[in-house]
Amino acid sequence: SNQAPGHCRIVIWTFISVRHRLRLNHLLLLVSTLIHRELLQACCDPRNKFAVTKKNSPIGKILWYDGELYHFHKVNKETFSLFMQETPLQLPLKKCSVVGNGGVLKNSGCGKDIDQADFIMRCNLPPLSKDYKEDVGTRTHLVTANPSIIAKRFQNLVRSKRSFVESMKVYGSSYIYMPAFSMKSGTEPSLRVYHALADCRSNQTVLFANPDFLSSLSKFWKNRGIRAKRLSTGLFLVSLALGLCEEVTLYGFWPFSLGLREDFVSHHYYDNVLPLSGFHAMSDEFLQLWQLHSIGTLRMRIGECSHGSERNVPPAEGT
């Protein structure tokens, strides 16, 4: 009985020590998150520069194409009239879902989780039909549209614009985020998208990606070991979300053909068309995102989201 108080003290001190260590880990994770966000803000200023606006790109400004050396667009009255006055988002955004198009979303049941976020970002005009609703959700607040997709699917809108406008309705009253000034060949199709939606009085808003922002992001990630011809749209969106949102959760980011259960995973949740070899460094990008997950800067969801059989990437210790 004399040993009981001493034993209790050991238990109590152990409990206090564990709580202290957990608090310290939580504090370190918080500091790591803040540092990463501050570095992103310092290098790229996503809140003010992610889109071209009248405020940051007045008439006469030279917009250097970030994906094509020695080419630029000088802002004129015509293009200036298409820019928003300033960033239209109410910042900071709270909980954000960034949805990649990886095949890992198939049969994931993540749709409800995705749709519960305050702001949902999607890549490259993905299909959102009823067939995919359970896995990818239905809500969208911002979706990217690469000019190459406009060329392949809609023949650069040279002929019929109606099918394009109809296909866009699935994204609701969202922002259509386009890299109009990344490649010279992408400028005209991007402007056509703006006019096609405006002519049909669409409730969607076209935002043109700021090439200064995209160029700064490329340098930011290159300094962290990602050396590719071009960053993926997914990594651009994750970077944007970290600059705009308080909490960021990723879905559909898995660049491997084998899943966690060693089962086959298609490249996209809707097809298995592979990207051009050597254009993106998808594995390197994933490792960077994994590191951000492990220090608590963001959260990655991989695998099933419901029915008690989650296959999430485990959270970092102490979270």
N, C-alpha and C positions, 0 to 999 in steps of 0.2 A: 504493500500500500504506500510505503514511503517513495517507491519509484514512480508512482502514478503521476504526481505533480511534475516531475522532471520529464517524463514521457510526454505529458501534455504540452510542456514548454517546447519540446522538440517539434511536435506536430504543429503547434501554433507558429513557431518561427519558420518552419518549412512552408506552411501555408502563406505566411507573410512574404517569404522570399519568392515563392512562385508568383504570387500576385504582383509583387514588385517587378519581377522579370517580365511578366506579361504586359504590365503597364509600360515598362521600358521598351519592349518590342513594339508595342502599339505606337509609342511616341516616335521610335525610330522609323516605323513605316509611314507615319504621318509626315515626318520631316523629309523622308525620301520622296514622297508624293509631291510635297510642296516644292522641293528643289527641282524635280523634273518639270513640273508645271511652270516654274519660274524660268527655267532654262528655255523652255518652248516659247514662253511669252517674250523673253529677252531677244531671242534669235528671230522670231517670226511674227510676233504681235497678231495672233490669230483673231482676236476680238475686233480689231480695227482693219485688218488687211486681208482677211480670207476671201473677200469678194471685192471686185472692182466697183467703186462707188463714185458719185460725183464729187464727194468730199476728198477721197484719196487719189482720184485720177481726173483732174480738170482738163479742159480742152487744151491741146498742145503737149500734154504729157506723153513721153515715149514709153510704151509698154514693150519691154524686151521679151521675146518668146522664150520661155524657160526650157522648152524641149528642142529648140532649133537655134544654133549659134548664128549670130550676125543678122538675125531677122527681127523686125520690130513693127509695132503698129502705133502710129501717132494718133492720139485721141482727137477725133473731129466732131463736128456738131451732130452728125448722124449717130455715131456710136455713143457719144456722151448722153444723148437723149434716151438711150436704152438702159443706162445705169440708174440704180436706186440712189437716192440722196445720200444715205449712209446705211450702215449695217442694220437690217430690219429686225433682227432677233432681240428679244428681251433677255438680256444677259445679267447674271449667269443662268444658264439652263440647269435644271436640277438633275434628275435621273435620265441618262441617255442610253439607248440601245444602238450599237453599231452592228449592222447585220451584213456579214460577208455572204458569199454565195456558195460556200463549200458544201460538198456532198455530205459532210458530217451532219448537216441539218436534216437529212432524210430520216423520217421516222423518229425524230427527236422529240416531238410534242412540245417544242419551245414557243409555239405561236403566242400563247397567252402571256408567257413571261415577257416576250419581246414587246407585245402590245401594251403592257402595263407601264412602260416607261413614259416619261413626260415628253420626250423628244426622240424620234426614231429616224436613223440615217440608214440608207440603203445604197448599194453599189450598182451602177451600170444598168438601170432599167430592168430589174429582174422580174420574172413572172410571179404574179401574186394571185393566181386563179384559185378556185375552190379546192383544187387538187392539193395545193400546198399550204392552205390556210392553217391547218393544225401544227405545221412545222415552222412556218416563217411569219405567221401573223398576217394582218391586213392593213395596219395603220402605217402611214409614212408622213414624215414632216420635211425631210430633205432626201433627194435621190440624185445621184450623179448620172450624167448622160455624156459619154464620150462621143466625140464627132464620128469616130470609126463605126460606132453602133448605128448612128443616124445614116451613114453611108450604106452599111450592109443591109439593114432591115428596111429602110425607108428611102433608098436611092437618093439620099441627100435632099429629100423633099422637093426635088425638081418638078415632079408631076403631082401626084395626089397628096394632099396634106390631111385629108379627112381621116384616113386610116391611122395616121400617126396621132392626131388629136384624140381619136376614140381610144386608142391603146393607152394613152396617158391618163385617162380618167381613173384608172385603178389606183393611182397614187394620190387621189384626193386633192385637197387644196395645199399642195406641198411646194417647196422650193426646188426648182430644177437647176442643179449646180453643174455648170459646163466649163471645161477648160478651153475657152474660145481663143485664148492668146498663148497657147502652149506650142502649137504647130501652126504654121501659116495655112496649111490645107484645112485646118479645123475652124478657122474664123468664119468663113462664109456659111457652112452648115449650121454653126451655132447661132448666127444671126437669123437664119431661116427658121430655126426652132422658135426663137423669140417671136418673130412676126407671125408664124403659123398659129401659135397659142393666143397671141394678142388679137389676131384677125377673127378668131373663133370665140373671143371673149371668155377664154378659159380662166378659171379661178386659181391657176397656178402662176408662180412668179419665177422667172428665169434669173438666176444669179450667175455672173461670169466669174470664174476663179481668177484671183489676182496672180499673175505670173511671178510677181516679186515674192509673194507668199509661198508659192510652190517651189520656187528656186531656193528660198531660204530653208524650207523643209528638207529639200534634197541634200543640201550641205549639212544640215543638222544630223541627218541619219547617216550620211556618208562618214562623218566624223565618229560615228558609233559603230562603224564596221560594215554597213550595208553598201556594197559597191555593185550597183547594177546600172543598166542603161537608163532605167526609169523605175521609180518607186511604184508599187501597185496602188490602185485606187483605194484599196482597203486601208493601207497604211496612211495614205493622205487623210482619209476620213477619221481614222483613230486619232491621228495627231490633231485634227481639227476639233474632235470631241474633247480631247484633253484640255484644249484651250478654251472651250466654251461651256463645258459641263462640270458640275460638282461631282457626279458619280458616273462612271462609264463601265458598261458591261458589253462584252463582245460575244457575238454568236456567229457560227459558220466560218470561223477562221481555223482551217486545218488543211495544210497544203500537201498532205501525204496520202498515198493510195491505200494504206492500211490504217484501220482504226485502232482504238485502244484494246479492242478484243481480237485484234489481228484479222478483222473482216475487211473485205474490199470496200473502199470508199471512192465514189465517183468524184471527178474534179469539181463539178457543180451539183447542186441539189436537183437541177433540172436537165442536165446532160453531162457527158464526159468529154467535152471538147477541151483539149489541152491548149495552154497558151504557147506563144512562140518561145522556142528554147533560147535561154540566155538573155531574155529581155528583162524579166524580173528575177529577183533573188528571194523567192518565196520562203524557203527554209530559213534563211538568215533573218528575214522579217519576223517569222514566227518565233524564233528564239528571242528576239528583242521584245516581242509582246509577252512572251512567257516570263521574261525577267521582270517586266513591268507588273505582271500579275503577282509574281512571287514577292515583290516588295509592297504590294497593296495599292499601287497607283491606279490599276484598273482590275476588272474581273473578267476572266475568260470562262465561257460555258461551252463545254465540249461533250457531246453525247446527249442523252435523254434528259429532259427537264421535268418530267412528270411521272405519275404512277409509281412513285417510291423507288425508282431505279435510276437515280441520277448518276451520270458519269462525268461530273464536273472535274475540271482541273482542281486539285485540292487547294484550298486557300493557304496563304502563308501562315506560319506559326504565330499564334497570338491574335489572329483576326477572327 
